[in-house]
Amino acid sequence: MVVNSLAFLWFFLLVMAAYYACQSRKELQNILLLAASYWFYAQVDIGMAGLLLVLTLAFWLLGKGIGAAVEKDDNRRSAILVNIGVAVGIGALFYFKYLNFFIDSIVGFAGMLGLHLSWTAMNLIVPVGLSFFTFKLMSYVLDIYHGKIGHEKDLVSFANYIAFFPTILSGPIDRPKPFLKQLSAARIFNSDNLMNGFRRVLWGMFLKMCIADRLDMYVSAIWNNYEHHSALSIICASLLYPLQMYADFSGYSEMAIGVALMLGFKVAENFKRPFFTINIANYWSRWHMSLTSWLTDYVFMPLNIKLRDWGVRGTILAIMLNMTFIGLWHGANWTFLIFGIYHGLWYIPLMVSGQFFKKTKVKVNASGWPTRPFVARMAGTYIVVALGLMIFHSSSIGEFWDILTRVCTHWQGGLFTDMATMVNAAICTAALIYSDIQEEWFPKHNIRLPQWAERFRWELTVAVEIVAILLFGVFDNNQFIYFQF
């Protein structure tokens, strides 16, 4: 069930009506929310709903055991249990997501050495949202172990944290403490939450249907047939792909955050205008923020502490490993591994020069716009990101090398154009860029409306967005890119 579909709309309206009908009883709300979440997940991947249930119960019991051990200062027992939890979480990821890749890689490497192995890949289906809910499960037991939270006694509340239907498929990845706290009290209907949530859902639909899906028509037409296109067309598609990714993934995040807000929940933000950054570290602090902060807290910081005696070299190693994990988190392919390493390498100059440890503020001129040197650095960062996403987008290292070779050698031929798609995408992308510029540098300078219209700003904004979606939107119910991760 796609979030921007009529089926989801009817599902959500029924859930919200029943949900607020019992707003005086948090227990009923939580049970209803859990039932809705499992029903929603079953529509997407009914075969794996059982796995979700088993893992949820197992980690709830592990959390109970860790909490009891922490209360008794039994460090040995709590350490054993948290290690079991981490091993189960990583084991589930490895088995479903990476086992076939591991088998194929070993067999291929053995073949290069002249050895024959009879191993064959297994027919495994990766559960939708696995990379997201396993991180939630592991953060729960780790936070109990480190004393950040206590064991959640209510199994229904814990299960809701893991299976919350707006975020289970593609995040954001919420931390247990703030989310479980919100489940501890009844959510009362709030008209402001309803309106603000609806606006974010609408904006997310605009990003997905009017920008991401429009750009996909052009990018896929070139990328899927790159051997027939010129270097100029491939470069153009590669420079547009980061915008497509941004609109697609932030579009889903906006819809998830909006739906959650209409149900009375504030979930983690995931994007903060990532292309207005001047280096790769700033970029990752604003792109997929819930994943970046998760890996920073649970991977980079512990590694950096263990390697602190190595000084800057230890920090470099920690960040390289962290970025490698970010790459592999996206999937079982050598391209994702190279993607992570590629981004990690761009951190090294920042660490050596000391810029990694400093917060550099973008300088603006008298009119409030960023100065030319900083605009140039933003453009450079965008190109670095675009090249990395060429690796990310490739189905194999061989395909990436072929594309790179074609970019370097095939300059004959002009730019592939699809005028209708490009014009429609350009109009909508301009609206996104304007919105991001407004929020980044001119948050207090809204478009001034006539006095009579100022009272209806919210309604007019909604109307404009709906008209834009009807005029420019792609109504093919295209899957979100991050559903595959």
PAVO-894918 format. One record per residue (C-alpha): residue in one letter; z, x, y. Coordinates in nm, 3 decimals. Layout:
  res       c3       c1       c2
    a        Z        X        Y
...
This chain:
  res       c3       c1       c2
    m    0.000    0.000    0.000
    v   -0.116    0.163    0.323
    v    0.121    0.130    0.619
    n   -0.159    0.027    0.856
    s   -0.276   -0.259    0.631
    l   -0.233   -0.636    0.639
    a   -0.051   -0.622    0.304
    f    0.217   -0.397    0.457
    l    0.239   -0.621    0.764
    w    0.322   -0.929    0.553
    f    0.562   -0.728    0.338
    f    0.745   -0.593    0.641
    l    0.766   -0.930    0.819
    l    0.922   -1.092    0.511
    v    1.167   -0.803    0.465
    m    1.269   -0.803    0.832
    a    1.321   -1.179    0.838
    a    1.547   -1.170    0.532
    y    1.714   -0.849    0.652
    y    1.832   -0.994    0.982
    a    1.915   -1.328    0.825
    c    2.209   -1.152    0.656
    q    2.294   -0.916    0.945
    s    2.663   -1.009    0.927
    r    2.691   -0.846    0.583
    k    2.598   -0.479    0.558
    e    2.627   -0.491    0.177
    l    2.360   -0.760    0.154
    q    2.141   -0.576    0.404
    n    2.167   -0.255    0.205
    i    2.090   -0.426   -0.126
    l    1.791   -0.603    0.026
    l    1.669   -0.279    0.185
    l    1.698   -0.093   -0.145
    a    1.511   -0.366   -0.335
    a    1.236   -0.363   -0.071
    s    1.213    0.017   -0.085
    y    1.174    0.026   -0.463
    w    0.926   -0.260   -0.458
    f    0.724   -0.077   -0.193
    y    0.732    0.251   -0.389
    a    0.634    0.070   -0.710
    q    0.323   -0.066   -0.538
    v    0.221    0.291   -0.459
    d    0.331    0.460   -0.782
    i    0.494    0.221   -1.029
    g    0.500    0.479   -1.307
    m    0.723    0.712   -1.107
    a    0.972    0.457   -0.973
    g    1.181    0.528   -1.283
    l    1.182    0.901   -1.206
    l    1.300    0.828   -0.853
    l    1.583    0.615   -0.990
    v    1.691    0.877   -1.247
    l    1.691    1.161   -0.993
    t    1.882    0.948   -0.744
    l    2.153    0.866   -0.998
    a    2.174    1.228   -1.119
    f    2.218    1.369   -0.768
    w    2.469    1.102   -0.674
    l    2.680    1.205   -0.975
    l    2.632    1.573   -0.892
    g    2.743    1.502   -0.536
    k    3.051    1.326   -0.668
    g    3.136    1.625   -0.885
    i    3.076    1.876   -0.605
    g    3.285    1.671   -0.364
    a    3.576    1.659   -0.612
    a    3.552    2.034   -0.674
    v    3.544    2.110   -0.300
    e    3.856    1.896   -0.246
    k    4.036    2.098   -0.517
    d    3.906    2.431   -0.379
    d    3.738    2.490   -0.713
    n    3.466    2.719   -0.577
    r    3.334    2.817   -0.917
    r    3.279    2.459   -1.033
    s    3.126    2.347   -0.701
    a    2.891    2.648   -0.701
    i    2.778    2.573   -1.058
    l    2.713    2.207   -0.977
    v    2.522    2.275   -0.653
    n    2.311    2.535   -0.835
    i    2.232    2.274   -1.100
    g    2.128    2.032   -0.826
    v    1.900    2.286   -0.658
    a    1.756    2.386   -0.997
    v    1.682    2.023   -1.087
    g    1.518    1.961   -0.749
    i    1.303    2.274   -0.766
    g    1.240    2.209   -1.137
    a    1.102    1.861   -1.065
    l    0.875    2.004   -0.797
    f    0.759    2.285   -1.025
    y    0.696    2.064   -1.328
    f    0.497    1.792   -1.155
    k    0.336    1.988   -0.874
    y    0.297    2.350   -0.983
    l    0.301    2.373   -1.364
    n   -0.072    2.317   -1.409
    f   -0.145    2.566   -1.131
    f    0.083    2.819   -1.300
    i   -0.082    2.768   -1.641
    d   -0.435    2.794   -1.498
    s   -0.345    3.107   -1.301
    i   -0.190    3.283   -1.602
    v   -0.485    3.191   -1.825
    g   -0.731    3.306   -1.558
    f   -0.549    3.635   -1.504
    a   -0.531    3.696   -1.879
    g   -0.905    3.629   -1.905
    m   -0.969    3.895   -1.642
    l   -0.779    4.139   -1.864
    g   -0.985    4.039   -2.168
    l   -0.705    3.838   -2.328
    h   -0.743    3.486   -2.464
    l   -0.461    3.236   -2.422
    s   -0.472    2.892   -2.579
    w   -0.264    2.733   -2.303
    t   -0.417    2.421   -2.152
    a   -0.324    2.228   -1.842
    m   -0.117    1.915   -1.893
    n   -0.220    1.570   -1.773
    l    0.047    1.544   -1.504
    i    0.044    1.300   -1.213
    v    0.233    1.417   -0.904
    p    0.467    1.137   -0.786
    v    0.379    1.023   -0.434
    g    0.636    1.154   -0.185
    l    0.789    1.399   -0.436
    s    0.801    1.686   -0.186
    f    0.983    1.465    0.064
    f    1.250    1.294   -0.148
    t    1.338    1.607   -0.350
    f    1.422    1.784   -0.023
    k    1.650    1.492    0.066
    l    1.820    1.516   -0.273
    m    1.879    1.890   -0.242
    s    2.006    1.871    0.118
    y    2.261    1.610    0.007
    v    2.430    1.832   -0.254
    l    2.399    2.143   -0.034
    d    2.565    1.968    0.261
    i    2.853    1.851    0.041
    y    2.896    2.205   -0.092
    h    2.903    2.351    0.261
    g    3.150    2.089    0.382
    k    2.911    1.917    0.625
    i    2.953    1.577    0.460
    g    3.169    1.414    0.196
    h    3.043    1.251   -0.122
    e    2.886    0.911   -0.054
    k    3.090    0.667   -0.262
    d    2.843    0.380   -0.228
    l    2.553    0.436   -0.468
    v    2.342    0.171   -0.293
    s    2.374    0.352    0.041
    f    2.283    0.685   -0.117
    a    1.984    0.532   -0.296
    n    1.870    0.384    0.035
    y    1.884    0.727    0.197
    i    1.653    0.868   -0.071
    a    1.414    0.573   -0.110
    f    1.400    0.433    0.248
    f    1.049    0.284    0.241
    p    0.923    0.379    0.591
    t    0.978    0.752    0.523
    i    0.960    0.805    0.146
    l    0.584    0.870    0.129
    s    0.536    1.123    0.411
    g    0.865    1.170    0.590
    p    1.016    1.246    0.831
    i    1.274    1.425    0.613
    d    1.609    1.290    0.732
    r    1.938    1.469    0.685
    p    2.204    1.278    0.490
    k    2.485    1.268    0.749
    p    2.316    1.077    1.035
    f    2.128    0.842    0.803
    l    2.422    0.753    0.577
    k    2.635    0.691    0.886
    q    2.389    0.425    0.999
    l    2.414    0.254    0.660
    s    2.791    0.225    0.692
    a    2.767   -0.061    0.942
    a    2.560   -0.378    0.963
    r    2.242   -0.351    1.169
    i    2.236   -0.627    1.430
    f    1.906   -0.756    1.565
    n    1.822   -0.582    1.891
    s    1.522   -0.690    2.097
    d    1.489   -0.346    2.261
    n    1.467   -0.181    1.919
    l    1.209   -0.439    1.815
    m    0.988   -0.382    2.120
    n    1.021   -0.003    2.122
    g    0.963    0.014    1.749
    f    0.658   -0.208    1.775
    r    0.515    0.012    2.051
    r    0.556    0.322    1.833
    v    0.392    0.150    1.536
    l    0.103    0.046    1.758
    w    0.067    0.397    1.899
    g    0.073    0.538    1.546
    m   -0.204    0.298    1.443
    f   -0.408    0.408    1.745
    l   -0.363    0.776    1.652
    k   -0.460    0.715    1.290
    m   -0.740    0.460    1.320
    c   -0.899    0.553    1.652
    i   -0.863    0.934    1.650
    a   -0.787    1.073    1.304
    d   -1.026    0.849    1.112
    r   -1.296    0.882    1.382
    l   -1.274    1.260    1.383
    d   -1.274    1.258    1.003
    m   -1.624    1.107    1.006
    y   -1.756    1.412    1.190
    v   -1.538    1.680    1.032
    s   -1.598    1.562    0.673
    a   -1.973    1.525    0.731
    i   -1.986    1.896    0.813
    w   -1.712    2.034    0.591
    n   -1.824    1.857    0.274
    n   -2.178    1.988    0.322
    y   -2.110    2.315    0.502
    e   -2.392    2.495    0.321
    h   -2.639    2.276    0.513
    h   -2.485    2.324    0.859
    s   -2.502    2.595    1.122
    a   -2.217    2.823    1.225
    l   -2.189    2.631    1.553
    s   -2.137    2.299    1.373
    i   -1.877    2.450    1.137
    i   -1.687    2.603    1.429
    c   -1.695    2.271    1.614
    a   -1.560    2.084    1.308
    s   -1.293    2.352    1.256
    l   -1.176    2.321    1.617
    l   -1.157    1.942    1.584
    y   -0.966    1.948    1.254
    p   -0.626    2.039    1.411
    l   -0.659    1.733    1.635
    q   -0.747    1.520    1.332
    m   -0.443    1.653    1.142
    y   -0.218    1.597    1.442
    a   -0.337    1.240    1.498
    d   -0.319    1.158    1.126
    f    0.025    1.298    1.047
    s    0.193    1.220    1.379
    g    0.035    0.875    1.355
    y    0.214    0.813    1.026
    s    0.537    0.957    1.166
    e    0.515    0.727    1.469
    m    0.467    0.424    1.243
    a    0.752    0.529    1.014
    i    0.985    0.588    1.309
    g    0.881    0.257    1.466
    v    0.933    0.054    1.148
    a    1.273    0.219    1.096
    l    1.371    0.143    1.456
    m    1.282   -0.224    1.414
    l    1.524   -0.226    1.120
    g    1.796   -0.066    1.331
    f    1.759    0.297    1.214
    k    1.695    0.610    1.416
    v    1.522    0.865    1.196
    a    1.421    1.224    1.270
    e    1.140    1.302    1.512
    n    0.853    1.497    1.360
    f    0.621    1.609    1.643
    k    0.667    1.720    2.002
    r    0.327    1.801    2.153
    p    0.270    2.111    1.935
    f   -0.053    2.227    2.102
    f    0.121    2.296    2.433
    t    0.285    2.607    2.287
    i    0.221    2.973    2.359
    n    0.286    3.134    2.019
    i    0.308    3.044    1.653
    a    0.690    3.025    1.652
    n    0.684    2.768    1.934
    y    0.413    2.579    1.748
    w    0.619    2.545    1.430
    s    0.923    2.437    1.632
    r    0.718    2.131    1.737
    w    0.498    2.066    1.431
    h    0.641    1.880    1.129
    m    0.983    1.945    1.279
    s    1.183    1.779    1.001
    l    1.029    2.013    0.740
    t    1.054    2.322    0.962
    s    1.419    2.258    1.046
    w    1.498    2.186    0.679
    l    1.352    2.517    0.564
    t    1.510    2.700    0.858
    d    1.858    2.574    0.767
    y    1.836    2.596    0.388
    v    1.596    2.888    0.333
    f    1.541    3.111    0.637
    m    1.900    3.127    0.765
    p    2.060    3.210    0.426
    l    1.789    3.471    0.360
    n    1.829    3.620    0.708
    i    2.205    3.649    0.659
    k    2.160    3.822    0.322
    l    1.904    4.062    0.468
    r    2.086    4.125    0.798
    d    2.159    4.487    0.705
    w    1.784    4.551    0.717
    g    1.766    4.458    1.084
    v    1.430    4.338    1.212
    r    1.268    4.422    0.878
    g    1.507    4.181    0.706
    t    1.422    3.905    0.954
    i    1.051    3.969    0.901
    l    1.094    3.945    0.523
    a    1.299    3.625    0.560
    i    1.038    3.461    0.783
    m    0.752    3.573    0.557
    l    0.924    3.414    0.257
    n    1.004    3.103    0.461
    m    0.644    3.059    0.575
    t    0.520    3.124    0.221
    f    0.744    2.839    0.104
    i    0.601    2.617    0.379
    g    0.252    2.695    0.254
    l    0.334    2.631   -0.112
    w    0.525    2.313   -0.023
    h    0.190    2.159    0.063
    g    0.048    2.200   -0.285
    a   -0.042    2.410   -0.587
    n   -0.339    2.607   -0.461
    w   -0.395    2.968   -0.361
    t   -0.524    2.844   -0.027
    f   -0.181    2.700    0.059
    l   -0.016    3.029   -0.037
    i   -0.256    3.222    0.188
    f   -0.205    2.962    0.462
    g    0.171    3.025    0.459
    i    0.134    3.405    0.453
    y   -0.123    3.386    0.733
    h    0.123    3.202    0.958
    g    0.404    3.436    0.861
    l    0.199    3.738    0.970
    w    0.167    3.594    1.320
    y    0.548    3.609    1.351
    i    0.559    3.986    1.304
    p    0.433    4.081    1.654
    l    0.684    3.835    1.802
    m    0.972    3.994    1.609
    v    0.870    4.354    1.677
    s    0.836    4.284    2.050
    g    1.159    4.081    2.062
    q    0.983    3.763    2.178
    f    1.092    3.575    1.866
    f    1.451    3.580    1.985
    k    1.368    3.469    2.341
    k    1.282    3.127    2.475
    t    0.984    3.168    2.704
    k    0.941    2.879    2.944
    v    0.588    2.786    3.047
    k    0.544    2.859    3.416
    v    0.391    2.586    3.630
    n    0.226    2.591    3.971
    a    0.318    2.387    4.277
    s    0.137    2.084    4.137
    g    0.331    2.097    3.810
    w    0.044    2.226    3.594
    p    0.088    2.534    3.371
    t   -0.048    2.856    3.519
    r   -0.370    3.012    3.390
    p   -0.208    3.289    3.179
    f   -0.004    3.029    2.991
    v   -0.307    2.800    2.948
    a   -0.491    3.099    2.797
    r   -0.202    3.162    2.556
    m   -0.202    2.795    2.455
    a   -0.575    2.815    2.384
    g   -0.519    3.131    2.180
    t   -0.245    2.964    1.976
    y   -0.472    2.666    1.913
    i   -0.747    2.896    1.780
    v   -0.493    3.072    1.554
    v   -0.384    2.731    1.419
    a   -0.746    2.618    1.374
    l   -0.830    2.928    1.168
    g   -0.523    2.871    0.952
    l   -0.627    2.510    0.894
    m   -0.969    2.630    0.780
    i   -0.784    2.800    0.494
    f   -0.569    2.489    0.448
    h   -0.872    2.258    0.439
    s   -1.066    2.467    0.186
    s   -1.050    2.361   -0.178
    s   -1.041    2.725   -0.293
    i   -1.035    3.078   -0.158
    g   -1.400    3.109   -0.264
    e   -1.497    2.808   -0.054
    f   -1.311    2.946    0.248
    w   -1.488    3.281    0.207
    d   -1.827    3.106    0.182
    i   -1.755    2.908    0.498
    l   -1.637    3.218    0.683
    t   -1.947    3.405    0.570
    r   -2.171    3.123    0.689
    v   -1.996    3.121    1.028
    c   -2.070    3.493    1.063
    t   -2.434    3.480    0.950
    h   -2.595    3.138    1.003
    w   -2.637    3.098    1.377
    q   -2.982    2.947    1.354
    g   -2.993    2.573    1.409
    g   -2.820    2.361    1.666
    l   -2.503    2.155    1.676
    f   -2.482    1.860    1.438
    t   -2.424    1.546    1.641
    d   -2.318    1.194    1.555
    m   -2.324    1.050    1.904
    a   -2.151    0.717    1.840
    t   -1.867    0.878    1.644
    m   -1.826    1.164    1.891
    v   -1.820    0.940    2.200
    n   -1.568    0.698    2.048
    a   -1.349    0.984    1.924
    a   -1.372    1.162    2.261
    i   -1.256    0.853    2.453
    c   -0.954    0.802    2.226
    t   -0.869    1.174    2.204
    a   -0.872    1.191    2.584
    a   -0.607    0.916    2.584
    l   -0.391    1.121    2.344
    i   -0.429    1.437    2.552
    y   -0.347    1.248    2.870
    s   -0.038    1.096    2.707
    d    0.084    1.435    2.583
    i    0.022    1.600    2.922
    q    0.212    1.318    3.091
    e    0.513    1.356    2.861
    e    0.511    1.737    2.870
    w    0.476    1.806    3.242
    f    0.487    1.478    3.434
    p    0.737    1.253    3.251
    k    0.849    1.081    3.572
    h    0.501    1.014    3.707
    n    0.380    0.700    3.535
    i    0.057    0.530    3.632
    r    0.139    0.315    3.932
    l    0.053   -0.050    3.885
    p    0.036   -0.325    4.146
    q    0.372   -0.484    4.211
    w    0.276   -0.807    4.034
    a    0.170   -0.613    3.724
    e    0.470   -0.379    3.715
    r    0.684   -0.657    3.564
    f    0.442   -0.678    3.272
    r    0.395   -0.304    3.210
    w    0.509   -0.329    2.847
    e    0.285   -0.627    2.772
    l   -0.016   -0.469    2.945
    t    0.031   -0.141    2.758
    v    0.049   -0.324    2.425
    a   -0.259   -0.528    2.513
    v   -0.458   -0.216    2.604
    e   -0.359   -0.045    2.278
    i   -0.453   -0.350    2.070
    v   -0.790   -0.378    2.243
    a   -0.849   -0.005    2.190
    i   -0.771   -0.037    1.819
    l   -1.005   -0.337    1.785
    l   -1.285   -0.158    1.973
    f   -1.255    0.196    1.838
    g   -1.048    0.168    1.521
    v   -1.176    0.245    1.171
    f   -1.069   -0.040    0.943
    d   -1.128    0.127    0.606
    n   -0.758    0.169    0.519
    n   -0.809    0.545    0.483
    q   -0.518    0.723    0.317
    f   -0.306    0.950    0.531
    i   -0.371    1.321    0.473
    y   -0.006    1.400    0.396
    f    0.017    1.138    0.119
    q   -0.120    1.409   -0.113
    f    0.177    1.636   -0.047
